[in-house]
Amino acid sequence: MSESNERSLILVLLAIVLPPIAVLLKAGVGLQLLLSILLTLLGYIPGMIHALWVVLKT
């Protein structure tokens, strides 16, 4: 498994378990992180979906 695939797998797992942390690692501090925190506070599922979207978009 290449390093890129390993990083992607770790980010996907983090997006499922701790959505804002995955967004922080992928996008850094900014609007996406604030949105992820807000969505996670409003409901775990919306936060997780947003984090997966951020991690998996190209």
C-alpha distance matrix in Angstrom:
0.0 3.8 6.7 8.3 6.3 6.7 10.1 11.0 10.4 12.5 15.0 15.5 16.1 18.5 20.1 21.0 22.3 23.6 23.9 25.7 23.2 20.4 22.8 23.9 20.5 19.8 23.4 25.3 28.8 30.8 32.0 28.8 28.6 32.3 31.9 29.0 31.1 34.1 32.5 31.0 34.5 36.1 33.7 30.3 29.3 30.2 28.4 25.2 25.6 26.2 23.2 20.9 22.7 22.3 18.5 17.8 20.4 19.5
3.8 0.0 3.8 5.4 5.3 6.3 8.7 10.0 10.7 12.5 14.4 15.5 16.7 18.5 20.0 21.5 22.8 23.5 23.5 24.9 22.3 19.4 21.5 22.2 18.6 17.8 21.2 23.0 26.7 28.7 30.1 27.1 27.0 30.8 30.6 28.0 30.2 33.3 31.9 30.6 34.1 35.8 33.8 30.5 29.6 30.1 28.1 25.2 25.5 25.5 22.5 20.5 21.9 20.9 17.3 16.8 19.0 17.6
6.7 3.8 0.0 3.8 5.5 5.1 6.1 8.6 9.9 10.6 12.3 14.2 15.4 16.4 18.2 20.2 21.1 21.3 21.4 22.2 19.5 16.8 18.9 19.2 15.4 15.0 18.5 19.8 23.5 25.7 27.5 24.6 24.3 28.1 28.3 25.7 27.7 30.9 29.9 28.5 31.9 33.8 32.1 28.9 28.4 28.7 26.3 23.7 24.3 24.0 20.7 19.2 20.7 19.2 15.6 16.0 18.1 16.8
8.3 5.4 3.8 0.0 3.8 5.4 5.2 6.2 8.6 10.0 10.6 12.3 14.3 15.3 16.3 18.6 20.0 20.1 19.6 20.5 18.1 15.1 16.6 17.4 13.9 12.6 15.9 17.8 21.6 23.4 24.8 21.8 22.0 25.7 25.6 23.3 25.6 28.6 27.4 26.5 30.0 31.7 30.0 27.0 26.2 26.2 23.9 21.4 21.6 21.1 18.1 16.4 17.5 16.0 12.6 12.5 14.4 13.0
6.3 5.3 5.5 3.8 0.0 3.8 5.4 5.0 6.1 8.6 9.8 10.5 12.3 14.1 15.1 16.7 18.4 19.2 18.8 20.4 18.3 15.1 17.0 18.4 15.2 13.9 17.4 19.6 23.2 24.9 25.9 22.6 22.7 26.4 25.9 23.2 25.6 28.5 26.9 25.8 29.3 30.8 28.8 25.6 24.5 24.9 23.0 20.1 20.2 20.3 17.4 15.2 16.7 16.0 12.3 11.7 14.3 13.6
6.7 6.3 5.1 5.4 3.8 0.0 3.8 5.4 5.1 6.2 8.6 9.9 10.7 12.3 14.1 15.6 16.6 17.4 17.7 19.2 16.6 13.8 16.5 17.4 14.0 13.7 17.5 19.1 22.5 24.7 26.0 22.7 22.2 25.9 25.7 22.8 24.7 27.8 26.4 24.8 28.2 30.1 28.0 24.6 24.0 24.8 22.5 19.6 20.4 20.7 17.4 15.6 17.8 16.9 13.1 13.4 16.4 16.1
10.1 8.7 6.1 5.2 5.4 3.8 0.0 3.8 5.4 5.1 6.1 8.6 9.9 10.5 12.1 14.4 15.3 15.3 15.2 16.2 13.6 10.8 13.1 13.8 10.3 10.1 13.8 15.3 18.8 21.0 22.4 19.3 18.7 22.4 22.5 19.7 21.7 24.9 23.8 22.4 25.7 27.7 26.0 22.8 22.5 22.8 20.2 17.7 18.6 18.3 14.8 13.7 15.6 14.0 10.4 11.6 14.2 14.1
11.0 10.0 8.6 6.2 5.0 5.4 3.8 0.0 3.8 5.5 5.1 6.2 8.6 9.8 10.3 12.5 14.3 14.6 13.9 15.4 13.6 10.2 12.1 13.8 10.9 9.6 13.2 15.5 18.9 20.5 21.3 17.9 17.9 21.5 20.9 18.2 20.6 23.5 21.9 20.8 24.4 25.9 24.0 20.9 20.0 20.2 18.1 15.4 15.7 15.6 12.5 10.7 12.5 11.5 7.7 8.1 11.1 11.4
10.4 10.7 9.9 8.6 6.1 5.1 5.4 3.8 0.0 3.8 5.4 5.1 6.2 8.6 9.8 10.9 12.4 13.7 13.7 15.9 14.0 10.9 13.7 15.5 12.9 12.3 15.9 18.0 21.1 22.8 23.5 19.9 19.5 22.9 22.2 19.1 21.2 24.0 22.2 20.6 24.2 25.7 23.4 20.0 19.1 20.0 18.0 14.9 15.7 16.4 13.2 11.1 13.8 13.5 9.8 10.1 13.7 14.6
12.5 12.5 10.6 10.0 8.6 6.2 5.1 5.5 3.8 0.0 3.8 5.5 5.2 6.1 8.5 10.0 10.5 11.2 11.9 13.6 11.1 8.7 12.0 13.1 10.5 11.0 14.7 16.0 18.9 21.1 22.1 18.8 17.6 21.1 20.9 17.6 19.2 22.4 21.0 19.0 22.3 24.3 22.3 18.8 18.7 19.6 17.1 14.3 15.9 16.2 12.6 11.6 14.6 13.7 10.2 11.7 15.1 16.2
15.0 14.4 12.3 10.6 9.8 8.6 6.1 5.1 5.4 3.8 0.0 3.8 5.4 5.0 6.0 8.7 9.8 9.6 9.2 10.8 8.8 5.5 8.4 10.1 7.9 7.7 11.3 13.0 15.9 17.7 18.5 15.0 14.2 17.7 17.4 14.2 16.1 19.2 17.9 16.4 19.8 21.6 19.9 16.7 16.5 16.8 14.2 11.7 13.0 12.8 9.1 8.5 11.2 9.9 6.6 8.9 12.0 13.6
15.5 15.5 14.2 12.3 10.5 9.9 8.6 6.2 5.1 5.5 3.8 0.0 3.8 5.4 4.9 6.4 8.8 9.8 9.0 11.7 10.8 7.5 10.0 12.6 11.2 10.4 13.5 15.7 18.3 19.6 19.7 16.0 15.5 18.7 17.6 14.4 16.6 19.2 17.2 15.7 19.3 20.6 18.3 15.1 14.2 14.9 12.9 9.8 10.7 11.5 8.4 6.4 9.7 9.8 6.7 7.8 11.5 13.6
16.1 16.7 15.4 14.3 12.3 10.7 9.9 8.6 6.2 5.2 5.4 3.8 0.0 3.8 5.4 5.2 6.3 8.2 9.0 12.0 10.6 8.4 11.7 13.8 12.4 12.7 15.9 17.5 19.7 21.3 21.6 18.1 16.9 19.8 19.1 15.5 16.9 19.7 17.8 15.6 18.9 20.6 18.0 14.4 14.1 15.7 13.5 10.3 12.2 13.5 10.3 9.2 12.8 13.0 10.2 11.6 15.2 17.4
18.5 18.5 16.4 15.3 14.1 12.3 10.5 9.8 8.6 6.1 5.0 5.4 3.8 0.0 3.8 5.3 5.0 5.2 6.2 8.6 6.9 5.3 8.9 10.5 9.6 10.7 13.5 14.5 16.4 18.3 18.8 15.5 13.8 16.7 16.4 12.8 13.8 16.9 15.6 13.2 16.3 18.5 16.5 13.0 13.5 14.6 11.7 9.3 11.9 12.3 8.8 9.1 12.5 11.9 9.6 12.2 15.3 17.6
20.1 20.0 18.2 16.3 15.1 14.1 12.1 10.3 9.8 8.5 6.0 4.9 5.4 3.8 0.0 3.8 5.7 5.5 4.2 7.3 7.4 5.1 7.4 10.2 10.1 10.1 12.4 14.0 15.7 16.8 16.7 13.1 12.0 14.7 13.7 10.1 11.9 14.6 12.7 10.8 14.4 16.0 13.9 10.7 10.6 11.2 8.6 5.9 8.2 8.6 5.2 5.6 9.1 9.0 7.5 9.9 12.8 15.7
21.0 21.5 20.2 18.6 16.7 15.6 14.4 12.5 10.9 10.0 8.7 6.4 5.2 5.3 3.8 0.0 3.8 6.0 6.0 9.8 10.1 8.6 11.0 13.7 13.7 13.9 16.1 17.7 19.1 20.1 19.7 16.2 15.1 17.2 15.9 12.2 13.6 15.8 13.4 11.1 14.5 15.7 13.0 9.4 9.0 10.9 9.0 5.7 8.3 10.1 7.8 7.4 11.1 12.0 10.7 12.2 15.4 18.4
22.3 22.8 21.1 20.0 18.4 16.6 15.3 14.3 12.4 10.5 9.8 8.8 6.3 5.0 5.7 3.8 0.0 3.8 6.2 9.3 9.1 8.9 11.8 13.5 13.8 14.9 17.1 18.0 19.1 20.5 20.5 17.3 15.4 17.3 16.7 12.9 13.2 15.8 14.1 11.0 13.8 15.7 13.2 9.5 10.5 12.7 10.3 7.9 11.3 12.6 10.1 10.7 14.3 14.5 13.2 15.3 18.4 21.3
23.6 23.5 21.3 20.1 19.2 17.4 15.3 14.6 13.7 11.2 9.6 9.8 8.2 5.2 5.5 6.0 3.8 0.0 3.8 5.8 5.6 6.7 9.1 10.3 11.2 12.8 14.5 14.8 15.6 17.1 17.3 14.5 12.1 14.0 13.9 10.2 10.0 13.1 12.1 9.0 11.7 14.2 12.5 9.3 11.1 12.2 9.0 7.8 11.4 11.6 8.8 10.7 13.8 13.2 12.4 15.3 17.9 20.6
23.9 23.5 21.4 19.6 18.8 17.7 15.2 13.9 13.7 11.9 9.2 9.0 9.0 6.2 4.2 6.0 6.2 3.8 0.0 3.8 5.5 5.3 6.4 8.7 10.2 10.8 12.0 12.9 13.6 14.6 14.3 11.1 9.3 11.4 10.7 6.9 7.9 10.8 9.4 7.2 10.6 12.6 11.2 8.4 9.5 9.6 6.1 5.3 8.4 7.9 5.2 7.8 10.5 9.8 9.7 12.7 14.8 17.8
25.7 24.9 22.2 20.5 20.4 19.2 16.2 15.4 15.9 13.6 10.8 11.7 12.0 8.6 7.3 9.8 9.3 5.8 3.8 0.0 3.8 5.4 5.1 6.1 8.7 9.9 10.2 10.2 10.2 11.4 11.6 9.0 6.2 8.3 8.8 5.5 5.7 9.2 9.3 7.6 10.1 12.8 12.5 10.5 12.2 11.4 7.6 8.4 11.0 9.3 6.9 10.3 12.1 10.4 10.9 14.3 15.8 18.5
23.2 22.3 19.5 18.1 18.3 16.6 13.6 13.6 14.0 11.1 8.8 10.8 10.6 6.9 7.4 10.1 9.1 5.6 5.5 3.8 0.0 3.8 5.4 5.0 6.3 8.6 10.0 9.5 10.4 12.6 13.8 11.3 8.4 11.2 12.2 9.1 9.2 12.9 13.1 11.0 13.4 16.3 15.7 13.3 14.9 14.7 11.0 10.7 13.5 12.0 8.8 11.4 13.7 11.5 10.9 14.5 16.4 18.5
20.4 19.4 16.8 15.1 15.1 13.8 10.8 10.2 10.9 8.7 5.5 7.5 8.4 5.3 5.1 8.6 8.9 6.7 5.3 5.4 3.8 0.0 3.8 5.4 5.2 6.2 8.4 9.4 11.3 13.1 13.9 10.8 9.1 12.4 12.6 9.4 10.9 14.3 13.6 12.1 15.2 17.5 16.4 13.7 14.4 14.1 10.7 9.6 11.6 10.3 6.6 8.4 10.7 8.6 7.2 10.8 12.9 15.1
22.8 21.5 18.9 16.6 17.0 16.5 13.1 12.1 13.7 12.0 8.4 10.0 11.7 8.9 7.4 11.0 11.8 9.1 6.4 5.1 5.4 3.8 0.0 3.8 5.5 5.1 5.6 6.9 8.6 9.7 10.2 7.0 5.8 9.4 9.6 7.1 9.3 12.3 12.0 11.5 14.5 16.4 16.0 14.1 14.6 13.3 10.0 9.9 11.1 8.7 5.7 8.5 9.4 6.5 6.8 10.5 11.6 13.8
23.9 22.2 19.2 17.4 18.4 17.4 13.8 13.8 15.5 13.1 10.1 12.6 13.8 10.5 10.2 13.7 13.5 10.3 8.7 6.1 5.0 5.4 3.8 0.0 3.8 5.5 5.5 4.5 6.0 8.5 10.3 8.2 5.9 9.4 11.0 9.1 10.0 13.4 14.1 13.3 15.6 18.2 18.2 16.4 17.6 16.3 12.8 13.1 14.8 12.2 9.4 12.2 13.1 9.9 9.9 13.7 14.6 16.1
20.5 18.6 15.4 13.9 15.2 14.0 10.3 10.9 12.9 10.5 7.9 11.2 12.4 9.6 10.1 13.7 13.8 11.2 10.2 8.7 6.3 5.2 5.5 3.8 0.0 3.8 6.0 5.8 8.7 11.4 13.4 11.1 9.5 13.2 14.4 12.2 13.4 16.9 17.1 16.1 18.8 21.2 20.8 18.5 19.3 18.5 15.0 14.5 16.0 13.9 10.6 12.3 13.6 10.4 9.1 12.7 13.9 14.9
19.8 17.8 15.0 12.6 13.9 13.7 10.1 9.6 12.3 11.0 7.7 10.4 12.7 10.7 10.1 13.9 14.9 12.8 10.8 9.9 8.6 6.2 5.1 5.5 3.8 0.0 3.8 6.0 9.4 11.0 12.5 9.7 9.5 13.3 13.7 11.9 14.2 17.1 16.9 16.5 19.5 21.5 20.9 18.8 18.9 17.7 14.7 14.0 14.6 12.3 9.3 10.5 10.9 7.5 6.3 9.6 10.4 11.2
23.4 21.2 18.5 15.9 17.4 17.5 13.8 13.2 15.9 14.7 11.3 13.5 15.9 13.5 12.4 16.1 17.1 14.5 12.0 10.2 10.0 8.4 5.6 5.5 6.0 3.8 0.0 3.8 6.7 7.6 9.1 7.0 7.4 10.9 11.6 10.8 13.1 15.6 15.9 16.3 18.9 20.7 20.8 19.3 19.5 17.6 14.7 14.9 15.2 12.1 10.0 12.0 11.4 7.6 8.3 11.4 11.0 11.9
25.3 23.0 19.8 17.8 19.6 19.1 15.3 15.5 18.0 16.0 13.0 15.7 17.5 14.5 14.0 17.7 18.0 14.8 12.9 10.2 9.5 9.4 6.9 4.5 5.8 6.0 3.8 0.0 3.8 6.3 9.1 8.1 7.1 10.3 12.2 11.6 12.8 15.7 16.7 16.8 18.9 21.1 21.7 20.3 21.1 19.3 16.1 16.7 17.6 14.6 12.3 14.8 14.7 11.0 11.5 14.9 14.8 15.5
28.8 26.7 23.5 21.6 23.2 22.5 18.8 18.9 21.1 18.9 15.9 18.3 19.7 16.4 15.7 19.1 19.1 15.6 13.6 10.2 10.4 11.3 8.6 6.0 8.7 9.4 6.7 3.8 0.0 3.8 7.2 7.6 5.9 8.0 10.7 10.8 11.3 13.8 15.6 15.9 17.4 19.7 20.8 20.0 21.3 19.2 16.0 17.4 18.5 15.2 13.6 16.7 16.5 13.0 14.2 17.7 17.3 18.5
30.8 28.7 25.7 23.4 24.9 24.7 21.0 20.5 22.8 21.1 17.7 19.6 21.3 18.3 16.8 20.1 20.5 17.1 14.6 11.4 12.6 13.1 9.7 8.5 11.4 11.0 7.6 6.3 3.8 0.0 3.8 5.6 5.5 6.5 8.7 10.1 11.0 12.6 14.5 15.6 16.9 18.7 20.2 19.9 20.9 18.2 15.5 17.4 17.9 14.3 13.6 16.7 15.7 12.5 14.7 17.7 16.7 18.0
32.0 30.1 27.5 24.8 25.9 26.0 22.4 21.3 23.5 22.1 18.5 19.7 21.6 18.8 16.7 19.7 20.5 17.3 14.3 11.6 13.8 13.9 10.2 10.3 13.4 12.5 9.1 9.1 7.2 3.8 0.0 3.8 5.4 5.1 6.1 8.5 9.9 10.5 12.1 14.1 15.4 16.4 18.1 18.3 18.9 15.9 13.7 16.0 16.0 12.3 12.5 15.7 14.3 11.6 14.6 17.2 15.9 17.7
28.8 27.1 24.6 21.8 22.6 22.7 19.3 17.9 19.9 18.8 15.0 16.0 18.1 15.5 13.1 16.2 17.3 14.5 11.1 9.0 11.3 10.8 7.0 8.2 11.1 9.7 7.0 8.1 7.6 5.6 3.8 0.0 3.8 5.5 5.1 6.0 8.6 9.9 10.4 12.0 14.2 15.2 16.1 15.8 16.1 13.2 10.9 12.7 12.6 8.9 8.8 11.9 10.6 8.0 10.9 13.6 12.7 15.0
28.6 27.0 24.3 22.0 22.7 22.2 18.7 17.9 19.5 17.6 14.2 15.5 16.9 13.8 12.0 15.1 15.4 12.1 9.3 6.2 8.4 9.1 5.8 5.9 9.5 9.5 7.4 7.1 5.9 5.5 5.4 3.8 0.0 3.8 5.4 5.0 6.2 8.6 9.9 10.5 12.3 14.2 15.2 14.6 15.7 13.4 10.3 12.2 13.3 10.0 9.0 12.5 12.4 9.8 11.8 15.1 15.0 17.3
32.3 30.8 28.1 25.7 26.4 25.9 22.4 21.5 22.9 21.1 17.7 18.7 19.8 16.7 14.7 17.2 17.3 14.0 11.4 8.3 11.2 12.4 9.4 9.4 13.2 13.3 10.9 10.3 8.0 6.5 5.1 5.5 3.8 0.0 3.8 5.4 5.2 6.2 8.6 9.9 10.7 12.4 14.2 14.5 15.9 13.3 10.7 13.5 14.5 11.3 11.3 15.0 14.7 12.6 15.1 18.1 17.8 20.3
31.9 30.6 28.3 25.6 25.9 25.7 22.5 20.9 22.2 20.9 17.4 17.6 19.1 16.4 13.7 15.9 16.7 13.9 10.7 8.8 12.2 12.6 9.6 11.0 14.4 13.7 11.6 12.2 10.7 8.7 6.1 5.1 5.4 3.8 0.0 3.8 5.5 5.1 6.1 8.4 9.9 10.5 12.1 12.6 13.4 10.3 8.3 11.4 11.6 8.4 9.5 13.0 12.2 10.9 13.9 16.4 16.0 18.9
29.0 28.0 25.7 23.3 23.2 22.8 19.7 18.2 19.1 17.6 14.2 14.4 15.5 12.8 10.1 12.2 12.9 10.2 6.9 5.5 9.1 9.4 7.1 9.1 12.2 11.9 10.8 11.6 10.8 10.1 8.5 6.0 5.0 5.4 3.8 0.0 3.8 5.5 5.2 6.0 8.5 9.9 10.4 9.9 10.9 8.5 5.5 8.2 9.3 6.5 6.6 10.3 10.6 9.4 11.7 14.4 14.9 18.0
31.1 30.2 27.7 25.6 25.6 24.7 21.7 20.6 21.2 19.2 16.1 16.6 16.9 13.8 11.9 13.6 13.2 10.0 7.9 5.7 9.2 10.9 9.3 10.0 13.4 14.2 13.1 12.8 11.3 11.0 9.9 8.6 6.2 5.2 5.5 3.8 0.0 3.8 5.6 5.1 6.2 8.6 9.9 9.8 11.9 10.2 7.1 10.1 12.1 9.9 9.7 13.4 14.2 13.0 14.8 17.8 18.5 21.5
34.1 33.3 30.9 28.6 28.5 27.8 24.9 23.5 24.0 22.4 19.2 19.2 19.7 16.9 14.6 15.8 15.8 13.1 10.8 9.2 12.9 14.3 12.3 13.4 16.9 17.1 15.6 15.7 13.8 12.6 10.5 9.9 8.6 6.2 5.1 5.5 3.8 0.0 3.8 5.5 5.2 6.2 8.6 9.9 11.8 9.4 7.6 11.3 12.6 10.5 11.6 15.1 15.3 14.6 17.1 19.7 20.0 23.1
32.5 31.9 29.9 27.4 26.9 26.4 23.8 21.9 22.2 21.0 17.9 17.2 17.8 15.6 12.7 13.4 14.1 12.1 9.4 9.3 13.1 13.6 12.0 14.1 17.1 16.9 15.9 16.7 15.6 14.5 12.1 10.4 9.9 8.6 6.1 5.2 5.6 3.8 0.0 3.8 5.4 5.0 6.0 7.3 8.3 5.7 4.6 8.3 9.2 7.8 9.6 12.5 12.8 13.0 15.4 17.5 18.1 21.5
31.0 30.6 28.5 26.5 25.8 24.8 22.4 20.8 20.6 19.0 16.4 15.7 15.6 13.2 10.8 11.1 11.0 9.0 7.2 7.6 11.0 12.1 11.5 13.3 16.1 16.5 16.3 16.8 15.9 15.6 14.1 12.0 10.5 9.9 8.4 6.0 5.1 5.5 3.8 0.0 3.8 5.4 5.1 4.7 7.3 6.4 4.0 7.1 9.5 8.9 9.3 12.3 13.7 13.8 15.3 17.7 19.0 22.4
34.5 34.1 31.9 30.0 29.3 28.2 25.7 24.4 24.2 22.3 19.8 19.3 18.9 16.3 14.4 14.5 13.8 11.7 10.6 10.1 13.4 15.2 14.5 15.6 18.8 19.5 18.9 18.9 17.4 16.9 15.4 14.2 12.3 10.7 9.9 8.5 6.2 5.2 5.4 3.8 0.0 3.8 5.5 6.8 9.9 9.2 7.7 10.8 13.1 12.4 13.0 16.1 17.3 17.2 18.9 21.5 22.6 25.9
36.1 35.8 33.8 31.7 30.8 30.1 27.7 25.9 25.7 24.3 21.6 20.6 20.6 18.5 16.0 15.7 15.7 14.2 12.6 12.8 16.3 17.5 16.4 18.2 21.2 21.5 20.7 21.1 19.7 18.7 16.4 15.2 14.2 12.4 10.5 9.9 8.6 6.2 5.0 5.4 3.8 0.0 3.8 7.0 9.0 7.8 8.0 11.2 12.6 12.3 13.9 16.5 17.3 17.9 20.0 22.0 22.8 26.3
33.7 33.8 32.1 30.0 28.8 28.0 26.0 24.0 23.4 22.3 19.9 18.3 18.0 16.5 13.9 13.0 13.2 12.5 11.2 12.5 15.7 16.4 16.0 18.2 20.8 20.9 20.8 21.7 20.8 20.2 18.1 16.1 15.2 14.2 12.1 10.4 9.9 8.6 6.0 5.1 5.5 3.8 0.0 3.8 5.6 5.8 6.5 8.8 10.4 11.2 12.6 14.6 15.9 17.0 18.6 20.3 21.7 25.3
30.3 30.5 28.9 27.0 25.6 24.6 22.8 20.9 20.0 18.8 16.7 15.1 14.4 13.0 10.7 9.4 9.5 9.3 8.4 10.5 13.3 13.7 14.1 16.4 18.5 18.8 19.3 20.3 20.0 19.9 18.3 15.8 14.6 14.5 12.6 9.9 9.8 9.9 7.3 4.7 6.8 7.0 3.8 0.0 3.8 5.7 5.2 6.1 8.7 10.1 10.5 12.2 14.3 15.4 16.3 18.1 20.0 23.6
29.3 29.6 28.4 26.2 24.5 24.0 22.5 20.0 19.1 18.7 16.5 14.2 14.1 13.5 10.6 9.0 10.5 11.1 9.5 12.2 14.9 14.4 14.6 17.6 19.3 18.9 19.5 21.1 21.3 20.9 18.9 16.1 15.7 15.9 13.4 10.9 11.9 11.8 8.3 7.3 9.9 9.0 5.6 3.8 0.0 3.8 5.4 5.0 6.1 8.6 9.8 10.5 12.2 14.2 15.2 16.2 18.0 21.8
30.2 30.1 28.7 26.2 24.9 24.8 22.8 20.2 20.0 19.6 16.8 14.9 15.7 14.6 11.2 10.9 12.7 12.2 9.6 11.4 14.7 14.1 13.3 16.3 18.5 17.7 17.6 19.3 19.2 18.2 15.9 13.2 13.4 13.3 10.3 8.5 10.2 9.4 5.7 6.4 9.2 7.8 5.8 5.7 3.8 0.0 3.8 5.4 5.1 6.2 8.6 9.9 10.5 12.3 14.2 15.3 16.4 20.1
28.4 28.1 26.3 23.9 23.0 22.5 20.2 18.1 18.0 17.1 14.2 12.9 13.5 11.7 8.6 9.0 10.3 9.0 6.1 7.6 11.0 10.7 10.0 12.8 15.0 14.7 14.7 16.1 16.0 15.5 13.7 10.9 10.3 10.7 8.3 5.5 7.1 7.6 4.6 4.0 7.7 8.0 6.5 5.2 5.4 3.8 0.0 3.8 5.5 5.2 6.1 8.6 9.9 10.6 12.2 14.2 15.5 19.0
25.2 25.2 23.7 21.4 20.1 19.6 17.7 15.4 14.9 14.3 11.7 9.8 10.3 9.3 5.9 5.7 7.9 7.8 5.3 8.4 10.7 9.6 9.9 13.1 14.5 14.0 14.9 16.7 17.4 17.4 16.0 12.7 12.2 13.5 11.4 8.2 10.1 11.3 8.3 7.1 10.8 11.2 8.8 6.1 5.0 5.4 3.8 0.0 3.8 5.4 5.1 6.1 8.5 9.9 10.5 12.0 14.1 17.6
25.6 25.5 24.3 21.6 20.2 20.4 18.6 15.7 15.7 15.9 13.0 10.7 12.2 11.9 8.2 8.3 11.3 11.4 8.4 11.0 13.5 11.6 11.1 14.8 16.0 14.6 15.2 17.6 18.5 17.9 16.0 12.6 13.3 14.5 11.6 9.3 12.1 12.6 9.2 9.5 13.1 12.6 10.4 8.7 6.1 5.1 5.5 3.8 0.0 3.8 5.5 5.2 6.2 8.7 9.9 10.5 12.0 15.7
26.2 25.5 24.0 21.1 20.3 20.7 18.3 15.6 16.4 16.2 12.8 11.5 13.5 12.3 8.6 10.1 12.6 11.6 7.9 9.3 12.0 10.3 8.7 12.2 13.9 12.3 12.1 14.6 15.2 14.3 12.3 8.9 10.0 11.3 8.4 6.5 9.9 10.5 7.8 8.9 12.4 12.3 11.2 10.1 8.6 6.2 5.2 5.4 3.8 0.0 3.8 5.5 5.0 6.2 8.6 10.0 10.6 14.2
23.2 22.5 20.7 18.1 17.4 17.4 14.8 12.5 13.2 12.6 9.1 8.4 10.3 8.8 5.2 7.8 10.1 8.8 5.2 6.9 8.8 6.6 5.7 9.4 10.6 9.3 10.0 12.3 13.6 13.6 12.5 8.8 9.0 11.3 9.5 6.6 9.7 11.6 9.6 9.3 13.0 13.9 12.6 10.5 9.8 8.6 6.1 5.1 5.5 3.8 0.0 3.8 5.4 5.1 6.1 8.5 10.1 13.4
20.9 20.5 19.2 16.4 15.2 15.6 13.7 10.7 11.1 11.6 8.5 6.4 9.2 9.1 5.6 7.4 10.7 10.7 7.8 10.3 11.4 8.4 8.5 12.2 12.3 10.5 12.0 14.8 16.7 16.7 15.7 11.9 12.5 15.0 13.0 10.3 13.4 15.1 12.5 12.3 16.1 16.5 14.6 12.2 10.5 9.9 8.6 6.1 5.2 5.5 3.8 0.0 3.8 5.5 5.1 5.9 8.3 11.7
22.7 21.9 20.7 17.5 16.7 17.8 15.6 12.5 13.8 14.6 11.2 9.7 12.8 12.5 9.1 11.1 14.3 13.8 10.5 12.1 13.7 10.7 9.4 13.1 13.6 10.9 11.4 14.7 16.5 15.7 14.3 10.6 12.4 14.7 12.2 10.6 14.2 15.3 12.8 13.7 17.3 17.3 15.9 14.3 12.2 10.5 9.9 8.5 6.2 5.0 5.4 3.8 0.0 3.8 5.5 5.3 5.9 9.6
22.3 20.9 19.2 16.0 16.0 16.9 14.0 11.5 13.5 13.7 9.9 9.8 13.0 11.9 9.0 12.0 14.5 13.2 9.8 10.4 11.5 8.6 6.5 9.9 10.4 7.5 7.6 11.0 13.0 12.5 11.6 8.0 9.8 12.6 10.9 9.4 13.0 14.6 13.0 13.8 17.2 17.9 17.0 15.4 14.2 12.3 10.6 9.9 8.7 6.2 5.1 5.5 3.8 0.0 3.8 5.7 5.6 8.7
18.5 17.3 15.6 12.6 12.3 13.1 10.4 7.7 9.8 10.2 6.6 6.7 10.2 9.6 7.5 10.7 13.2 12.4 9.7 10.9 10.9 7.2 6.8 9.9 9.1 6.3 8.3 11.5 14.2 14.7 14.6 10.9 11.8 15.1 13.9 11.7 14.8 17.1 15.4 15.3 18.9 20.0 18.6 16.3 15.2 14.2 12.2 10.5 9.9 8.6 6.1 5.1 5.5 3.8 0.0 3.8 5.9 8.3
17.8 16.8 16.0 12.5 11.7 13.4 11.6 8.1 10.1 11.7 8.9 7.8 11.6 12.2 9.9 12.2 15.3 15.3 12.7 14.3 14.5 10.8 10.5 13.7 12.7 9.6 11.4 14.9 17.7 17.7 17.2 13.6 15.1 18.1 16.4 14.4 17.8 19.7 17.5 17.7 21.5 22.0 20.3 18.1 16.2 15.3 14.2 12.0 10.5 10.0 8.5 5.9 5.3 5.7 3.8 0.0 3.8 6.3
20.4 19.0 18.1 14.4 14.3 16.4 14.2 11.1 13.7 15.1 12.0 11.5 15.2 15.3 12.8 15.4 18.4 17.9 14.8 15.8 16.4 12.9 11.6 14.6 13.9 10.4 11.0 14.8 17.3 16.7 15.9 12.7 15.0 17.8 16.0 14.9 18.5 20.0 18.1 19.0 22.6 22.8 21.7 20.0 18.0 16.4 15.5 14.1 12.0 10.6 10.1 8.3 5.9 5.6 5.9 3.8 0.0 3.8
19.5 17.6 16.8 13.0 13.6 16.1 14.1 11.4 14.6 16.2 13.6 13.6 17.4 17.6 15.7 18.4 21.3 20.6 17.8 18.5 18.5 15.1 13.8 16.1 14.9 11.2 11.9 15.5 18.5 18.0 17.7 15.0 17.3 20.3 18.9 18.0 21.5 23.1 21.5 22.4 25.9 26.3 25.3 23.6 21.8 20.1 19.0 17.6 15.7 14.2 13.4 11.7 9.6 8.7 8.3 6.3 3.8 0.0
